[in-house]
Amino acid sequence: MTTRTTAADVVIVGGGPAGRALATRCVAHNLSVILIDPHPTRAWTATYAAWLDELPAWLPDAAISSRIGRPSAWAQRPTTLDRTYCVLNTSILQSILSTGSAQVIAGRATNVTTHSLTCADGTRIGAQVVVDARGTPPTPRTAQQTAFGIVVDRAAAEPALDGNAAWFMDWRRDNGTAETAEPSFLYAVPLDANRTLLEETCLVGRPPLPLGELKRRLHIRLGNRGVTVAEDAPVERVRFAVESPPRRRGDPFRFGARGGLMHPGTGYSVATALNEADAVASAIARGDDPQNALWPRAARAVAALRRVGLSALLTLEAADVETFFATFFALPVEQQQAYLSDRRDAAATAKVMTSLFAASPWRVRRTLMGAPLSALRSK
């Protein structure tokens, strides 16, 4: 094995949306970039979605394949969410984030530190900043989101939508489960003008619901709603940790889901990574610590509050989960937006959690009161 040595301003390990977004913005700030990924040309197949107001101005409209002006939710009753939701065009997003002058190396990184790493083939790379953007690997100890989905024609999906443009969450129990069973919800969104994704989702669990169980529930639900699914319909399988692995001394700067940008109560991270990429790239270009740019005090406070929210979700009784979300969706849209999307306004996040607590029935309040201690114990 021949040892080679190279260098760049920024080396990014991981070529998913977060790593590619940061590489793109670093190049825009005239930084030399090396991106390392085992399969850099592999097509992305996951469904990425976001609230429209979360997306950065630099992302072109072509990256959006579907817009839903007022998606619906069902938690004890139907609710309309007065906020535009969108599904990203995965192939175009990948193409947009793959342009530029970043050097791409197909390989696995080992011995990753703050300023250097070694590839499996022996190549050694040094950098002003090394970024770990390899995502969040699921482990038996981490809370995870799982989902099983089927892609069908828009017309075939209509019976599941009940006349709605999309279901952000549909918690009805027509999926063959009892009130005491761990709940799952239907996520139903148009992917484009012709296709709709129907997905049974376990929002979060430790351990989560298995994919086989979610598949069973989805077929029961769709059968009860009169949806016919072709035998060769494309499927989507989802399983990822909503908690980032603990950071150890000497670890490199982390970005994306691995860096704690995933919302632990929703599993969303792509829009946040797209938004934060420019601030991080700018800090690196100035010679500042990117950790401070990504994690000011307010962001750390919001993250701590969100961990409390995750703890509450993990400890709620099965029958109370739908009640919890019915209360959340009854909040004003600006409070929903603050909790779901704003990672730098701790006061707004705390206000939402206080409002949610005050509006919840006593049995739910009891769980919410114990959530801070559970969050501390799980750290």
DRENSEFI-674287 format. One record per residue (C-alpha): x, y, z; residue number from 1. Coordinates in pm, whole numbers, plus 50000, padded with zeros to 5 digits. Layout:
<nodes>
(node (X,Y,Z),NUM)
...
</nodes>
This chain:
<nodes>
(node (50000,50000,50000),1)
(node (50143,50336,49891),2)
(node (50109,50626,50134),3)
(node (50013,50959,49981),4)
(node (49979,51293,50155),5)
(node (49752,51579,50050),6)
(node (49591,51883,50212),7)
(node (49301,52129,50183),8)
(node (49140,52408,50381),9)
(node (48846,52184,50467),10)
(node (48810,51807,50458),11)
(node (48456,51674,50490),12)
(node (48388,51310,50572),13)
(node (48046,51204,50448),14)
(node (47881,51289,50117),15)
(node (47515,51305,50216),16)
(node (47305,51623,50198),17)
(node (47475,51781,50501),18)
(node (47830,51710,50387),19)
(node (47758,51814,50029),20)
(node (47581,52132,50140),21)
(node (47876,52236,50353),22)
(node (48120,52154,50072),23)
(node (47917,52367,49830),24)
(node (47913,52667,50063),25)
(node (48281,52631,50151),26)
(node (48367,52641,49780),27)
(node (48148,52951,49750),28)
(node (48369,53110,50019),29)
(node (48681,53030,49813),30)
(node (48800,52750,50040),31)
(node (48970,52441,49900),32)
(node (48764,52135,49988),33)
(node (48817,51759,49985),34)
(node (48509,51545,50034),35)
(node (48548,51178,50128),36)
(node (48270,50925,50084),37)
(node (48274,50548,50021),38)
(node (48018,50577,49739),39)
(node (48024,50936,49611),40)
(node (47830,50862,49292),41)
(node (47556,50651,49451),42)
(node (47214,50809,49387),43)
(node (47025,50932,49692),44)
(node (46693,50751,49732),45)
(node (46555,50884,50060),46)
(node (46262,51127,50070),47)
(node (46370,51468,50203),48)
(node (46106,51721,50302),49)
(node (46090,52050,50490),50)
(node (45876,52349,50568),51)
(node (45924,52598,50288),52)
(node (46025,52878,50525),53)
(node (46313,52661,50653),54)
(node (46498,52648,50321),55)
(node (46790,52885,50251),56)
(node (46769,53155,49986),57)
(node (47061,53006,49791),58)
(node (46872,52682,49718),59)
(node (46705,52712,49373),60)
(node (46334,52642,49327),61)
(node (46423,52347,49103),62)
(node (46520,52156,49417),63)
(node (46152,52145,49521),64)
(node (45938,51879,49355),65)
(node (45613,51926,49547),66)
(node (45455,52208,49751),67)
(node (45162,52158,49987),68)
(node (45014,52491,50086),69)
(node (44815,52369,50387),70)
(node (44890,52008,50488),71)
(node (44660,51833,50730),72)
(node (44707,51645,51054),73)
(node (44477,51412,51248),74)
(node (44519,51386,51621),75)
(node (44176,51319,51777),76)
(node (44032,51547,51509),77)
(node (44136,51681,51167),78)
(node (44351,51996,51170),79)
(node (44484,52215,50892),80)
(node (44841,52340,50934),81)
(node (44868,52692,50796),82)
(node (45224,52660,50672),83)
(node (45363,52550,50335),84)
(node (45530,52210,50334),85)
(node (45745,52082,50050),86)
(node (45914,51767,49927),87)
(node (46258,51808,49775),88)
(node (46355,51667,49439),89)
(node (46623,51428,49558),90)
(node (46807,51386,49229),91)
(node (46816,51760,49156),92)
(node (46922,51835,49513),93)
(node (47206,51586,49479),94)
(node (47307,51741,49147),95)
(node (47302,52095,49290),96)
(node (47513,51994,49587),97)
(node (47759,51797,49372),98)
(node (47869,52090,49156),99)
(node (48171,52306,49227),100)
(node (48542,52258,49262),101)
(node (48554,52029,49565),102)
(node (48785,51731,49520),103)
(node (48597,51407,49581),104)
(node (48773,51096,49705),105)
(node (48596,50761,49698),106)
(node (48707,50587,50016),107)
(node (48665,50533,50387),108)
(node (48819,50763,50642),109)
(node (48993,50628,50952),110)
(node (49171,50796,51242),111)
(node (48964,51112,51194),112)
(node (49091,51400,51413),113)
(node (49043,51776,51425),114)
(node (49305,51851,51158),115)
(node (49386,51526,50981),116)
(node (49267,51181,50883),117)
(node (49385,50868,50710),118)
(node (49193,50691,50436),119)
(node (49167,50313,50421),120)
(node (49406,50311,50124),121)
(node (49672,50488,50329),122)
(node (49618,50840,50195),123)
(node (49684,51099,50465),124)
(node (49499,51430,50449),125)
(node (49557,51741,50655),126)
(node (49325,52040,50682),127)
(node (49256,52362,50862),128)
(node (48926,52201,50964),129)
(node (48814,51838,50940),130)
(node (48436,51792,50940),131)
(node (48258,51471,51033),132)
(node (47923,51460,50850),133)
(node (47862,51084,50845),134)
(node (47512,51089,50991),135)
(node (47377,50913,51300),136)
(node (47422,50536,51304),137)
(node (47144,50356,51495),138)
(node (47251,50161,51802),139)
(node (47052,49963,52060),140)
(node (47089,50252,52307),141)
(node (46982,50540,52083),142)
(node (46628,50658,52019),143)
(node (46538,50589,51657),144)
(node (46278,50671,51396),145)
(node (46157,50391,51169),146)
(node (45913,50394,50879),147)
(node (45789,50174,50597),148)
(node (45642,50343,50291),149)
(node (45491,50261,49953),150)
(node (45491,50489,49649),151)
(node (45165,50483,49452),152)
(node (45000,50686,49175),153)
(node (44833,51006,49295),154)
(node (44489,50873,49199),155)
(node (44543,50547,49388),156)
(node (44634,50740,49704),157)
(node (44317,50951,49713),158)
(node (44117,50720,49945),159)
(node (44392,50748,50207),160)
(node (44393,51128,50190),161)
(node (44019,51185,50247),162)
(node (44025,51486,50017),163)
(node (44329,51643,50188),164)
(node (44638,51751,49998),165)
(node (44867,51564,50241),166)
(node (44879,51411,50586),167)
(node (45171,51547,50788),168)
(node (45063,51310,51066),169)
(node (44752,51092,51082),170)
(node (44735,50917,51419),171)
(node (44406,50730,51364),172)
(node (44406,50368,51478),173)
(node (44272,50213,51157),174)
(node (44608,50037,51122),175)
(node (44502,49733,51324),176)
(node (44637,49845,51663),177)
(node (44475,49871,52004),178)
(node (44484,50192,52207),179)
(node (44749,50042,52434),180)
(node (44984,49946,52148),181)
(node (45281,50166,52068),182)
(node (45140,50414,51818),183)
(node (45244,50493,51464),184)
(node (45105,50745,51218),185)
(node (45041,50773,50846),186)
(node (45261,51020,50660),187)
(node (45111,51080,50315),188)
(node (45266,51338,50081),189)
(node (45273,51394,49704),190)
(node (45628,51341,49579),191)
(node (45554,51513,49247),192)
(node (45264,51556,49007),193)
(node (45224,51180,48957),194)
(node (45332,50995,49273),195)
(node (45237,50990,49641),196)
(node (45428,50839,49932),197)
(node (45216,50656,50190),198)
(node (45431,50577,50492),199)
(node (45364,50422,50834),200)
(node (45597,50593,51078),201)
(node (45720,50530,51430),202)
(node (45811,50886,51529),203)
(node (46062,50779,51792),204)
(node (46127,50475,52004),205)
(node (46394,50316,52219),206)
(node (46368,50055,52077),207)
(node (46158,50165,51777),208)
(node (45888,49966,51605),209)
(node (46039,49711,51363),210)
(node (45999,49768,50990),211)
(node (45805,49444,50952),212)
(node (45544,49562,51202),213)
(node (45515,49900,51029),214)
(node (45468,49724,50693),215)
(node (45190,49512,50844),216)
(node (45018,49819,50990),217)
(node (45044,50014,50667),218)
(node (44881,49740,50460),219)
(node (44598,49708,50713),220)
(node (44545,50085,50714),221)
(node (44546,50114,50337),222)
(node (44315,49814,50305),223)
(node (44070,49975,50548),224)
(node (44072,50292,50338),225)
(node (44026,50118,50005),226)
(node (44372,50184,49865),227)
(node (44488,49928,49609),228)
(node (44864,49876,49604),229)
(node (45038,49715,49308),230)
(node (45265,49423,49392),231)
(node (45561,49594,49229),232)
(node (45505,49932,49397),233)
(node (45833,50096,49506),234)
(node (45895,50088,49880),235)
(node (46090,50308,50118),236)
(node (46248,50179,50439),237)
(node (46361,50427,50703),238)
(node (46570,50369,51013),239)
(node (46798,50622,51176),240)
(node (46897,50746,51520),241)
(node (46753,51082,51627),242)
(node (47032,51126,51882),243)
(node (47390,51200,51781),244)
(node (47670,50987,51931),245)
(node (47849,51137,52234),246)
(node (48141,51361,52148),247)
(node (48483,51261,52279),248)
(node (48795,51462,52335),249)
(node (48989,51497,52010),250)
(node (48686,51438,51787),251)
(node (48664,51662,51479),252)
(node (48400,51926,51422),253)
(node (48066,51762,51345),254)
(node (47799,51880,51107),255)
(node (47453,51765,51002),256)
(node (47267,51498,51196),257)
(node (47593,51373,51346),258)
(node (47658,51723,51474),259)
(node (47327,51746,51660),260)
(node (47128,51931,51393),261)
(node (46854,51668,51381),262)
(node (46538,51770,51565),263)
(node (46501,51484,51815),264)
(node (46124,51517,51820),265)
(node (46071,51499,51443),266)
(node (46379,51342,51285),267)
(node (46424,51636,51047),268)
(node (46775,51766,50981),269)
(node (46831,51833,50611),270)
(node (46678,52183,50600),271)
(node (46872,52282,50912),272)
(node (47197,52160,50758),273)
(node (47124,52350,50437),274)
(node (47055,52663,50641),275)
(node (47357,52638,50870),276)
(node (47609,52546,50599),277)
(node (47672,52905,50499),278)
(node (47730,53028,50856),279)
(node (47978,52747,50918),280)
(node (48159,52802,50587),281)
(node (48182,53174,50657),282)
(node (48330,53111,51003),283)
(node (48593,52875,50858),284)
(node (48682,53130,50589),285)
(node (48734,53394,50861),286)
(node (48949,53158,51063),287)
(node (48691,53140,51342),288)
(node (48588,52829,51533),289)
(node (48297,52673,51340),290)
(node (48170,52516,51663),291)
(node (48094,52861,51801),292)
(node (47920,52961,51479),293)
(node (47701,52651,51482),294)
(node (47639,52633,51855),295)
(node (47602,52974,52018),296)
(node (47462,52971,52371),297)
(node (47101,53013,52255),298)
(node (47127,52712,52021),299)
(node (47269,52499,52302),300)
(node (46976,52602,52523),301)
(node (46723,52510,52254),302)
(node (46894,52173,52207),303)
(node (46865,52104,52580),304)
(node (46494,52188,52572),305)
(node (46443,51963,52272),306)
(node (46608,51676,52459),307)
(node (46344,51726,52728),308)
(node (46079,51706,52456),309)
(node (46230,51382,52327),310)
(node (46226,51237,52676),311)
(node (45857,51325,52706),312)
(node (45776,51151,52378),313)
(node (45964,50838,52487),314)
(node (45786,50817,52822),315)
(node (45427,50906,52725),316)
(node (45173,50627,52761),317)
(node (45066,50493,52423),318)
(node (44712,50625,52464),319)
(node (44841,50975,52543),320)
(node (45058,51030,52234),321)
(node (44766,51134,52015),322)
(node (44641,51362,52293),323)
(node (44985,51525,52311),324)
(node (44986,51600,51938),325)
(node (44624,51717,51941),326)
(node (44731,51975,52199),327)
(node (45039,52071,51996),328)
(node (44847,52118,51670),329)
(node (44594,52338,51854),330)
(node (44871,52589,51934),331)
(node (44905,52901,51717),332)
(node (45105,52836,51401),333)
(node (45383,53072,51511),334)
(node (45435,52860,51823),335)
(node (45441,52540,51619),336)
(node (45696,52701,51390),337)
(node (45910,52815,51682),338)
(node (45931,52464,51827),339)
(node (45975,52277,51501),340)
(node (46216,52510,51321),341)
(node (46380,52780,51535),342)
(node (46704,52654,51691),343)
(node (46828,52990,51822),344)
(node (46536,53126,52023),345)
(node (46536,52951,52360),346)
(node (46271,53184,52502),347)
(node (46028,53100,52221),348)
(node (46093,52727,52259),349)
(node (46038,52746,52635),350)
(node (45715,52941,52578),351)
(node (45583,52670,52347),352)
(node (45664,52399,52599),353)
(node (45496,52598,52876),354)
(node (45184,52648,52662),355)
(node (45178,52280,52575),356)
(node (45204,52184,52941),357)
(node (44927,52425,53044),358)
(node (44688,52299,52777),359)
(node (44749,51927,52840),360)
(node (44530,51706,53059),361)
(node (44669,51612,53399),362)
(node (44781,51261,53304),363)
(node (44997,51407,53023),364)
(node (45128,51684,53250),365)
(node (45248,51420,53493),366)
(node (45470,51269,53223),367)
(node (45590,51609,53107),368)
(node (45695,51702,53461),369)
(node (45924,51400,53478),370)
(node (46078,51459,53134),371)
(node (46365,51689,53248),372)
(node (46496,51427,53491),373)
(node (46465,51154,53226),374)
(node (46656,51370,52980),375)
(node (46939,51419,53230),376)
(node (46958,51046,53305),377)
(node (46980,50959,52932),378)
(node (47271,51197,52860),379)
</nodes>
